[in-house]
């Protein structure tokens, strides 16, 4: 989809040691003035990674430093998680509502 829009995707590899979650440091390392959107999946399939509110807030701090950057937050699995994990929507973080496109659905 990114290429169809005429953009160049940048894939950021995550590791088991990071819980397959994007870190603020890795996000900072790949952003440039040309960056326009990040795609964030939480909960994530197939890894099962669920970001904590603190983890999302740390990413939001990085996003906040890039005024033209938007976040597409894929939250289709928000109801398919296991305790003690809790779903947090990126768009609920102060300052991120206007910069977040939340993707969800009626069934999965």
C-alpha distances in whole Angstrom, upper triangle without the diagonal:
4,5,5,6,9,9,10,9,13,13,17,19,21,24,27,29,27,26,22,22,21,24,24,26,22,20,23,23,19,19,20,21,17,15,14,12,13,12,15,16,19,21,19,19,20,22,23,23,24,24,28,28,30,26,24,27,27,23,24,26,24,21,25,25,22,23,19,17,16,15,13,15,14,18,18,21,23,26,25,27,30,33,34,30,29,26,25,23,21,22,26,26,28,27,23,23,22,19,18,15,16,14,17,18,22,22,21
4,5,5,7,5,7,6,10,11,15,17,20,23,26,28,25,25,22,21,19,22,22,23,20,18,20,20,16,16,16,17,14,12,11,10,11,10,14,16,19,21,19,20,21,22,24,23,24,24,27,27,28,25,23,25,25,21,22,24,21,19,22,23,19,20,17,15,14,13,12,15,15,19,19,22,24,27,27,28,31,34,34,30,29,26,25,23,21,21,25,25,27,25,22,22,21,18,17,15,17,16,19,21,24,25,23
4,5,5,5,6,7,11,13,16,19,22,25,28,30,28,28,24,24,22,24,25,25,22,20,22,21,18,17,18,18,15,14,13,13,14,14,18,19,23,25,22,22,23,25,27,26,27,27,30,31,32,28,26,29,28,24,25,27,24,22,25,25,22,23,19,17,17,17,16,19,19,22,23,25,27,30,30,31,35,37,37,34,33,30,29,27,25,25,29,29,31,28,25,26,24,21,20,19,20,19,22,24,27,27,26
4,5,7,9,11,14,16,20,22,25,28,31,33,31,30,27,26,24,27,27,28,25,23,25,25,21,20,20,21,17,16,15,14,16,16,19,20,24,26,24,24,25,27,28,28,29,29,32,32,34,30,28,30,30,26,27,29,27,24,27,27,24,24,20,19,18,18,16,19,19,23,23,26,28,31,30,32,36,38,39,35,34,31,30,27,25,26,29,30,32,29,26,26,24,22,21,18,20,19,21,23,26,26,25
4,6,9,10,14,16,19,22,25,28,31,33,30,30,27,26,24,26,26,27,24,21,23,23,19,18,18,18,14,13,12,12,14,14,18,20,24,26,24,24,26,27,29,28,28,28,31,31,32,29,26,28,28,24,24,27,24,21,24,24,21,20,17,16,15,16,15,18,18,22,23,26,27,30,31,32,36,38,38,35,33,30,29,26,24,23,27,28,29,26,23,23,21,19,18,16,19,18,21,23,26,27,26
4,7,10,13,16,19,22,25,29,32,34,31,31,28,27,24,26,26,27,24,21,23,22,18,18,17,16,12,13,12,13,15,16,20,22,26,28,26,26,28,29,31,30,30,30,33,33,33,30,28,30,29,25,26,27,24,22,24,24,21,21,17,16,17,18,17,21,21,25,26,28,30,33,33,35,38,40,40,37,36,32,31,28,26,26,30,30,31,28,25,26,24,21,21,19,22,21,24,26,30,30,29
4,6,10,13,16,19,22,26,29,30,28,28,25,23,21,23,22,23,20,18,19,18,15,14,13,13,10,9,9,10,12,13,17,20,23,25,24,24,26,26,28,27,28,27,30,30,30,27,25,27,26,22,22,24,21,19,21,21,18,18,15,14,14,15,15,18,19,23,24,27,28,32,32,32,36,38,38,34,33,30,29,26,23,24,27,27,28,25,23,24,22,19,19,18,20,20,23,25,29,30,29
4,7,10,13,16,19,23,26,27,25,26,22,21,19,21,21,21,18,16,17,16,12,12,12,13,10,9,10,11,12,13,17,19,23,25,23,23,24,25,27,25,27,26,29,29,29,26,24,26,25,21,22,24,20,19,22,21,18,19,16,15,15,16,16,19,19,23,25,27,28,32,31,32,35,37,37,33,33,30,28,26,24,25,28,27,29,26,24,25,24,20,20,19,21,21,24,27,30,30,29
4,6,10,13,16,19,22,24,22,22,19,18,15,18,18,18,15,13,15,15,11,11,12,14,11,10,10,10,9,10,13,16,19,21,19,20,20,21,23,22,23,22,25,26,26,23,21,23,22,19,20,22,19,17,20,20,17,19,16,14,14,14,14,16,17,20,22,23,25,28,28,28,31,33,33,30,29,26,25,23,21,22,26,25,27,25,22,23,23,19,18,18,19,19,22,24,28,28,26
4,6,10,13,16,20,21,19,20,16,15,13,15,15,15,12,10,12,11,8,9,11,14,11,9,11,10,9,10,13,15,19,21,18,19,20,20,22,20,22,21,24,24,24,21,20,22,20,17,18,20,17,16,19,19,16,19,17,14,15,14,14,16,17,21,22,23,25,28,28,28,30,32,32,28,28,26,25,23,20,22,25,24,26,24,22,24,23,19,19,19,20,20,23,26,29,29,27
4,6,10,13,16,18,16,17,13,13,11,13,15,14,11,10,13,12,9,11,14,17,15,12,14,12,10,10,12,13,16,18,15,16,17,16,19,17,19,18,22,23,23,19,19,21,19,16,19,20,17,17,20,20,18,21,19,16,16,15,15,16,16,19,20,21,23,26,25,25,27,29,29,26,26,24,23,22,20,22,25,24,26,25,22,24,24,21,19,19,20,19,22,24,28,27,25
4,6,10,14,15,12,14,10,10,8,10,11,11,7,8,11,10,8,11,14,17,16,13,15,13,10,11,11,13,15,17,15,16,16,15,17,15,17,16,19,21,20,16,16,19,17,14,17,18,15,15,19,19,18,21,19,16,17,15,15,16,16,19,21,21,22,26,24,24,26,27,27,23,24,22,22,21,19,21,24,23,25,24,21,24,24,21,19,20,20,20,22,25,29,28,26
4,7,10,12,10,12,8,9,8,10,13,12,9,10,13,12,11,14,17,21,20,17,19,17,14,13,13,14,16,17,14,15,15,13,16,14,16,16,19,21,21,17,17,20,18,16,19,20,18,18,22,22,21,24,23,20,20,18,18,18,18,20,21,21,23,25,24,23,24,26,26,23,24,22,22,22,20,24,26,25,27,27,24,26,27,24,22,22,22,22,24,26,30,29,26
4,7,8,7,8,5,6,6,8,12,12,9,11,14,13,13,16,19,23,22,19,21,18,15,14,12,13,14,15,12,14,13,11,13,11,14,13,16,19,18,14,15,18,16,14,18,19,17,18,22,22,22,25,24,21,21,18,18,17,17,19,20,19,21,23,22,20,21,23,22,19,21,20,20,21,19,23,24,23,26,26,23,26,27,24,22,23,22,22,23,26,29,28,25
4,5,5,6,5,8,9,10,14,14,11,14,17,16,16,19,23,26,26,23,24,22,18,17,15,15,16,16,14,15,13,10,13,11,14,14,17,20,19,16,17,20,18,17,21,22,20,21,25,25,25,28,28,24,24,21,21,20,20,21,22,21,22,24,22,20,21,22,21,19,21,21,22,23,22,25,27,25,28,29,26,29,30,27,25,26,25,24,25,28,31,29,26
4,5,5,5,9,11,12,16,16,15,17,20,19,20,23,26,30,29,26,27,24,21,19,17,16,16,15,13,14,12,9,11,10,13,14,16,20,19,16,18,21,19,19,22,24,22,24,27,28,28,31,31,27,26,23,23,21,20,21,22,20,21,23,20,18,18,19,19,17,20,20,21,23,22,26,27,26,29,30,28,30,32,29,27,27,26,25,26,28,30,29,26
4,5,7,9,11,11,15,15,14,16,19,18,20,22,26,29,30,26,28,25,22,21,18,18,17,17,16,17,16,12,14,12,14,14,16,19,18,15,18,20,18,18,22,22,21,23,26,27,27,31,31,27,27,24,24,23,22,23,24,22,23,25,23,20,20,20,19,18,20,21,22,23,23,26,27,26,29,30,28,30,32,29,27,28,27,27,28,30,33,31,28
4,5,6,8,8,11,12,11,13,16,16,17,19,23,26,26,23,25,22,18,18,15,15,14,15,14,16,15,11,13,10,12,11,13,16,14,11,14,16,14,14,18,19,18,20,22,23,24,27,27,24,23,21,21,19,19,20,22,20,20,23,21,18,19,19,18,16,18,18,18,20,19,23,24,22,25,26,24,26,28,25,24,25,24,24,25,28,30,29,27
4,5,9,10,14,15,14,15,18,19,19,21,25,28,28,25,25,22,19,17,14,13,12,12,11,13,12,8,9,6,9,9,11,15,14,11,14,17,15,15,18,20,19,21,24,25,25,28,28,24,23,20,20,18,18,17,19,17,17,19,17,15,15,16,15,13,15,16,17,18,18,22,23,22,25,26,24,26,28,25,23,24,22,22,23,25,28,26,24
4,7,9,13,14,12,13,17,17,17,19,23,26,25,22,23,19,16,14,12,11,11,11,9,11,10,7,9,6,9,10,13,16,16,12,14,17,16,14,18,20,18,19,23,24,24,26,26,22,21,18,18,16,15,16,18,16,17,19,17,15,16,18,17,15,16,16,17,18,17,21,22,21,25,25,23,25,27,24,21,22,20,20,21,23,26,25,22
4,6,10,11,10,11,14,15,15,17,20,23,23,19,20,17,13,12,9,9,9,10,9,12,12,9,10,7,8,7,10,13,12,9,10,13,12,11,14,16,15,16,19,20,20,23,23,19,18,15,15,14,14,14,17,15,16,19,17,16,17,18,17,14,15,14,14,15,14,18,19,18,21,22,19,21,23,20,18,19,18,18,20,22,25,25,22
4,7,8,7,7,10,11,11,13,17,19,19,16,17,14,11,10,8,10,11,13,11,14,15,13,13,10,11,9,12,13,13,9,10,12,10,8,12,13,12,13,16,17,17,20,20,16,16,13,14,13,14,15,18,18,18,21,20,19,20,21,20,17,17,16,15,16,14,17,19,17,20,20,17,20,21,18,17,18,18,18,20,23,27,26,24
4,5,5,6,9,10,11,13,16,19,20,17,18,16,13,13,11,13,13,15,15,18,18,16,16,13,13,10,12,13,11,8,9,11,8,7,11,12,10,12,15,15,16,19,20,17,17,15,16,15,17,18,21,21,20,24,23,21,22,22,21,18,19,18,16,17,15,18,19,17,19,19,18,21,22,19,18,20,20,21,23,27,30,29,28
4,6,5,6,9,10,11,14,17,18,15,16,15,12,14,12,15,15,18,17,21,22,19,19,16,15,12,13,13,11,8,9,10,6,5,9,8,7,9,12,12,13,16,17,14,15,14,16,16,18,20,23,23,22,25,25,23,25,25,23,20,20,19,17,17,14,17,18,15,17,17,16,19,20,17,17,20,20,22,24,28,31,31,30
4,5,5,6,9,10,14,17,18,16,18,17,14,16,15,18,18,20,20,23,23,21,21,18,18,15,16,17,14,12,13,13,10,9,12,11,9,12,14,13,14,18,19,16,18,17,19,19,21,23,26,26,25,29,28,26,27,28,26,23,23,22,21,21,18,21,22,19,21,20,19,23,23,20,20,23,23,25,27,31,34,34,32
4,5,5,7,9,12,16,17,14,16,15,12,14,13,16,17,19,18,20,21,18,20,17,17,15,17,18,16,13,14,15,12,10,13,13,10,12,15,15,15,18,19,16,17,16,17,18,19,21,24,24,24,28,27,25,27,27,26,23,24,22,21,21,18,21,23,20,22,21,20,23,24,20,20,22,22,23,26,29,32,32,30
4,5,6,6,10,13,14,11,13,11,9,11,11,14,16,18,17,20,21,19,20,17,17,15,17,17,15,12,12,13,10,8,10,11,7,9,12,12,11,15,15,12,13,12,14,15,17,19,22,23,23,26,26,25,27,27,26,23,23,21,19,18,15,18,20,18,19,18,16,19,20,16,16,18,19,21,23,27,30,31,29
4,6,5,9,11,13,11,13,13,12,14,15,18,19,22,21,24,25,23,24,20,20,18,19,19,17,14,14,14,11,9,11,10,7,9,11,10,10,14,14,12,14,14,17,18,20,23,26,26,26,30,30,28,30,30,29,26,26,24,22,21,18,20,22,19,20,18,17,21,21,17,18,20,22,24,26,30,34,34,32
4,6,8,12,13,12,15,15,13,16,16,19,21,23,22,24,25,23,24,21,22,20,21,22,20,17,17,17,14,12,15,14,10,12,15,13,13,17,17,14,17,17,19,20,22,25,27,28,28,32,31,30,31,32,31,28,28,26,25,24,21,23,25,22,23,22,21,24,24,20,21,23,24,25,28,32,35,35,34
4,7,10,11,9,12,12,11,13,14,17,20,22,21,23,23,22,24,21,22,20,22,22,21,18,17,18,16,13,15,15,11,12,15,13,12,16,15,12,15,15,17,18,20,23,26,26,27,31,30,29,31,32,31,28,28,26,24,23,20,22,24,22,24,22,20,23,23,19,19,21,22,23,26,30,33,33,32
4,7,8,6,9,10,9,13,14,18,20,23,22,24,25,24,25,22,23,20,22,22,21,18,17,17,15,12,13,13,9,9,12,10,9,12,11,9,12,13,15,17,20,23,25,27,27,31,31,30,32,33,32,29,28,26,24,22,19,20,23,20,21,19,17,20,20,16,17,19,21,22,25,29,33,33,32
4,5,5,9,11,12,15,17,21,24,26,25,27,29,27,29,26,26,24,26,25,24,21,20,20,18,15,16,16,12,11,13,11,9,12,11,10,13,15,17,20,22,25,28,30,30,34,34,33,36,37,36,32,31,29,27,25,21,22,25,23,23,21,19,22,21,17,19,20,23,24,28,31,35,36,35
4,6,8,11,13,17,19,23,25,28,27,30,31,30,31,29,28,26,28,27,26,23,22,21,20,17,17,16,13,12,13,11,8,10,8,9,13,15,18,21,24,27,29,31,31,35,36,35,38,39,38,34,33,31,28,26,22,22,25,23,23,20,19,21,20,16,19,20,23,25,29,32,36,37,36
4,6,10,12,15,18,22,25,27,26,28,30,29,30,28,28,26,28,27,27,24,22,23,21,18,18,18,15,13,15,14,10,11,9,9,12,14,16,20,22,25,28,30,30,34,35,35,37,39,38,34,33,30,28,26,22,22,26,24,24,21,19,22,20,16,18,19,22,23,27,30,34,35,34
4,6,8,12,14,18,21,24,22,25,26,26,27,24,24,22,24,24,23,21,19,19,18,15,15,16,12,10,13,12,9,10,8,6,9,11,13,16,18,22,24,26,27,30,31,31,34,35,34,30,29,27,24,22,18,19,22,21,21,19,17,19,17,14,15,16,19,20,23,27,30,31,30
4,7,10,13,17,20,22,22,24,26,26,26,24,24,22,24,23,23,21,18,19,18,15,14,16,13,10,12,12,9,9,6,4,6,9,10,14,16,20,22,24,25,29,29,29,32,34,33,30,28,25,23,20,17,17,20,19,20,17,14,16,14,11,12,13,16,17,21,24,28,29,28
4,7,10,13,16,19,18,20,22,22,23,21,20,18,21,20,21,18,15,17,17,13,13,15,12,9,12,13,10,11,8,5,5,5,7,10,13,16,18,21,21,25,25,26,29,30,30,26,25,21,19,17,14,14,18,17,18,16,13,14,13,9,9,10,13,14,17,21,24,26,25
4,6,10,13,15,15,17,19,19,19,17,17,15,18,18,18,15,13,15,14,10,11,14,11,9,12,14,11,13,11,8,6,5,6,8,11,14,16,18,19,22,23,23,26,27,27,23,22,19,17,15,12,13,17,16,18,16,13,15,14,11,10,10,12,13,16,20,23,24,23
4,7,10,12,11,14,16,16,16,14,14,14,17,17,18,15,13,15,15,12,13,16,14,12,15,17,15,16,14,11,9,6,5,6,7,11,13,15,16,19,19,20,23,25,24,21,20,17,15,13,11,13,16,16,19,17,14,15,15,12,10,9,10,10,13,16,20,21,19
4,7,9,9,12,14,13,13,11,11,10,13,14,15,12,10,13,13,10,11,15,13,12,15,17,16,18,16,13,11,7,6,5,6,9,11,12,13,17,17,16,19,21,21,17,16,13,12,11,9,11,14,14,17,17,13,14,16,13,10,10,10,10,12,16,19,19,18
4,6,5,8,10,10,10,9,8,9,12,14,16,13,11,15,15,13,14,17,17,15,19,21,20,21,20,16,14,10,8,6,5,6,8,9,10,13,13,13,16,18,18,15,14,11,11,10,10,13,15,16,19,19,16,16,18,16,12,12,10,9,11,14,17,17,15
3,5,8,11,10,8,7,5,6,9,11,13,11,10,13,15,13,14,17,17,16,19,22,21,23,22,19,16,12,11,7,6,6,8,7,7,11,11,10,13,15,15,11,10,8,8,8,9,12,14,14,18,19,16,16,19,17,13,13,11,11,11,14,17,16,15
4,7,9,9,6,6,5,7,10,12,15,13,12,16,17,15,17,20,20,19,22,25,24,26,25,21,19,15,13,10,8,6,8,6,6,9,8,7,10,13,13,9,9,7,9,10,11,14,15,16,20,21,18,19,21,19,16,16,13,12,11,14,16,15,13
4,6,6,5,5,7,9,13,15,17,14,14,17,18,16,18,21,21,20,23,25,25,26,25,21,19,15,13,11,8,8,9,7,9,12,10,10,12,15,16,12,13,11,13,13,14,17,18,19,23,23,20,21,23,21,17,17,14,13,13,15,17,16,13
3,5,5,8,10,13,16,19,20,18,17,21,22,20,22,25,24,23,26,28,28,29,28,24,22,18,16,13,10,10,10,8,11,12,10,10,13,16,17,14,15,14,16,16,17,20,22,23,26,27,23,24,26,23,20,19,16,14,14,15,17,15,12
4,6,8,11,14,18,20,22,19,19,23,23,21,24,26,26,25,28,30,29,31,30,26,24,20,18,16,13,13,12,11,13,15,12,12,14,17,18,16,17,16,18,19,20,23,24,25,29,29,26,27,28,26,23,22,19,17,16,18,19,17,14
4,5,9,12,15,18,19,16,17,21,21,19,22,24,24,24,27,28,28,30,29,26,24,20,19,16,14,14,14,12,14,15,12,11,13,15,16,13,15,15,17,18,19,22,23,24,27,28,25,26,28,26,23,22,20,18,18,20,22,20,17
4,6,10,13,16,18,15,16,19,20,19,21,24,24,23,26,28,28,30,30,26,24,20,18,15,13,12,12,9,11,12,9,8,9,12,13,10,12,12,14,16,17,20,21,22,26,27,24,25,27,25,22,21,19,17,17,18,20,18,15
4,7,10,13,14,12,12,16,16,15,18,20,20,20,23,25,25,27,27,23,21,18,17,14,13,12,13,11,11,13,11,9,11,12,12,9,11,10,12,14,15,18,19,19,23,24,21,22,25,23,20,20,17,17,17,19,21,20,17
4,7,10,11,10,10,13,14,14,16,18,19,19,21,24,24,26,26,22,20,16,16,12,12,10,12,10,9,11,10,8,10,11,10,7,7,7,9,11,12,15,16,16,20,21,18,20,22,21,18,18,16,16,15,18,20,19,17
4,7,8,6,6,10,11,10,12,15,15,16,18,20,21,23,23,20,18,15,15,12,12,11,14,12,11,14,14,11,13,13,12,8,8,8,7,9,10,13,13,13,17,18,16,17,20,18,16,17,15,16,16,20,22,22,20
4,5,5,6,9,10,11,12,14,16,17,18,21,22,24,25,21,20,17,17,14,15,14,17,15,13,15,15,13,13,13,11,8,7,8,7,10,10,14,13,12,15,18,16,18,21,19,17,19,17,18,19,22,24,24,23
4,5,5,6,9,10,10,12,14,15,16,19,20,22,23,20,18,16,17,14,15,14,17,16,14,16,17,15,16,15,13,11,9,8,6,8,8,11,10,9,12,14,13,15,18,17,15,18,16,18,19,22,24,25,24
4,5,5,6,9,10,11,13,14,15,17,19,21,23,20,19,17,18,16,18,17,20,19,17,20,20,18,18,17,15,13,12,12,10,12,11,14,12,10,13,15,14,17,20,18,17,20,19,21,22,25,28,28,27
4,5,5,6,9,10,11,13,14,16,18,20,21,18,17,15,16,14,16,15,19,18,16,19,19,17,18,17,15,13,12,12,10,12,10,14,13,11,14,16,14,17,19,17,16,18,17,19,20,24,27,27,25
4,5,5,6,9,10,10,12,15,16,17,18,15,14,11,13,11,13,13,17,16,15,18,19,17,18,18,17,14,12,11,8,9,6,10,10,8,11,12,11,13,16,14,12,15,14,16,18,21,24,25,24
4,5,5,6,9,10,10,13,15,16,18,15,15,13,15,14,16,16,20,20,18,21,22,20,21,21,19,16,15,13,10,11,8,11,10,7,9,10,10,13,15,14,13,16,16,19,21,24,27,28,27
4,5,5,7,9,10,12,14,16,18,15,15,14,16,15,18,18,22,22,20,23,24,22,23,22,20,18,17,16,13,14,11,14,14,10,12,13,12,15,17,15,15,18,18,21,23,26,29,30,29
4,5,5,6,9,10,11,14,15,12,12,10,13,12,15,16,20,20,19,22,23,21,23,23,21,18,17,16,13,13,9,12,13,10,12,12,11,14,16,13,13,15,16,18,20,24,27,28,27
4,5,5,6,9,10,12,13,11,10,9,12,12,15,16,20,21,19,23,24,22,24,24,23,20,18,16,13,12,8,10,11,8,9,8,7,11,12,10,10,14,14,17,20,24,27,28,27
4,5,5,7,9,11,14,12,13,12,16,16,19,20,24,24,23,26,27,25,27,27,25,22,21,19,16,15,12,13,13,10,10,10,10,13,15,13,14,17,18,21,24,27,31,32,31
4,5,5,7,10,12,10,11,11,15,15,19,20,24,24,23,27,28,26,28,28,27,23,22,21,18,17,13,15,16,13,13,12,11,15,16,13,14,17,18,21,24,28,31,32,31
4,5,5,8,9,6,8,8,12,13,16,18,22,23,22,26,27,26,28,28,27,24,22,20,17,15,11,12,14,11,12,10,9,12,12,9,11,14,15,18,21,25,28,30,29
4,5,6,9,8,9,11,14,15,19,21,24,25,24,28,29,28,30,30,29,26,24,21,18,16,13,13,14,11,10,8,8,12,11,9,12,15,17,20,23,27,30,32,32
4,6,9,9,11,13,17,18,22,23,27,28,27,31,32,31,33,33,31,28,27,25,21,20,16,16,18,15,14,11,12,15,15,12,15,18,20,23,26,30,33,35,34
4,6,5,9,11,15,17,20,23,26,28,27,31,32,31,33,34,33,29,28,25,22,20,16,16,18,16,15,12,12,15,14,11,13,16,19,22,25,29,32,34,33
4,6,8,12,15,17,21,23,26,28,27,31,33,32,35,35,34,31,29,26,23,20,16,16,18,16,15,11,11,13,11,9,13,15,18,21,25,28,32,34,33
4,7,10,13,16,19,22,25,27,27,31,32,32,35,36,35,31,29,26,23,20,17,16,19,17,17,13,12,14,11,9,12,14,17,20,23,27,30,32,32
4,7,10,13,16,19,22,24,24,27,28,28,31,32,31,28,26,23,20,17,14,14,17,15,15,12,10,13,11,7,9,12,15,17,20,24,28,29,29
4,7,10,13,16,18,21,20,24,25,26,29,30,29,25,23,20,17,14,11,11,14,13,14,11,9,10,9,5,6,8,11,13,17,20,24,25,25
4,6,9,12,15,17,17,21,22,22,25,26,26,22,20,17,14,11,8,9,12,12,14,12,8,10,10,6,5,6,8,10,14,17,21,22,22
4,6,9,12,14,15,18,19,20,23,25,25,21,19,16,14,11,9,10,13,14,16,15,11,11,11,9,6,5,6,7,11,14,18,19,19
4,6,9,11,11,15,16,16,20,21,21,18,16,12,11,8,7,8,11,12,15,15,11,11,12,10,7,6,5,6,9,12,16,17,16
4,6,8,9,13,13,14,18,20,21,17,15,12,12,9,10,11,14,15,18,18,15,14,16,14,10,8,6,5,6,10,13,14,13
4,5,5,9,10,11,15,17,18,14,12,9,9,7,9,11,13,15,18,19,15,14,17,15,12,10,7,6,5,9,11,12,11
4,6,8,9,11,15,18,19,15,14,11,12,11,13,14,16,18,22,22,19,18,20,18,15,13,9,7,4,6,9,8,8
4,5,5,7,11,14,15,12,11,9,11,11,14,16,17,19,23,24,20,20,22,21,17,16,12,10,8,9,11,9,8
4,6,7,10,12,14,10,9,6,8,9,12,13,14,16,20,21,18,18,20,20,16,15,11,11,9,10,12,11,11
4,6,9,11,13,11,9,8,11,12,15,17,17,19,23,25,22,21,24,23,20,18,15,14,11,11,11,10,10
4,7,10,12,10,10,9,13,14,17,19,19,21,25,27,24,23,26,25,21,20,17,15,13,13,13,11,10
4,7,9,7,7,8,11,14,16,19,19,20,24,26,23,23,26,25,22,21,18,17,15,16,16,15,13
4,6,6,8,10,14,16,19,22,21,22,26,28,26,26,29,28,25,25,21,21,19,20,20,18,16
3,5,7,10,14,17,20,22,21,22,26,28,26,26,30,29,26,26,23,23,21,22,22,21,20
4,7,10,13,16,19,22,20,21,24,27,25,26,29,28,26,26,23,24,22,24,24,23,22
4,7,10,13,15,18,17,18,21,24,22,22,26,25,22,23,20,20,19,21,22,21,19
4,6,10,13,15,14,15,19,21,19,19,23,22,19,20,17,18,17,19,20,19,19
4,7,10,12,11,13,17,19,16,16,20,19,16,16,13,14,13,15,17,17,16
4,6,9,8,9,13,15,13,13,16,16,13,14,12,14,13,16,18,19,19
4,5,6,8,11,13,10,10,13,13,10,11,8,11,11,14,17,18,18
4,5,6,9,10,7,8,11,10,7,9,8,11,13,16,19,20,20
4,6,8,8,5,4,8,8,5,8,7,11,13,16,19,21,21
4,6,8,7,6,10,11,9,11,11,14,15,18,20,22,23
4,6,5,7,10,10,10,13,13,16,18,21,24,25,26
4,6,7,10,10,11,15,15,19,21,24,26,28,29
4,6,7,8,10,13,15,18,21,24,27,29,30
4,6,5,6,10,11,15,17,21,24,26,26
4,5,5,8,9,13,15,19,21,24,25
4,6,8,11,14,17,20,23,26,26
4,7,10,13,16,20,23,25,26
4,6,9,13,16,19,21,22
4,6,10,13,16,19,19
4,6,10,13,15,16
4,7,11,12,13
4,7,9,10
4,6,7
4,7
4
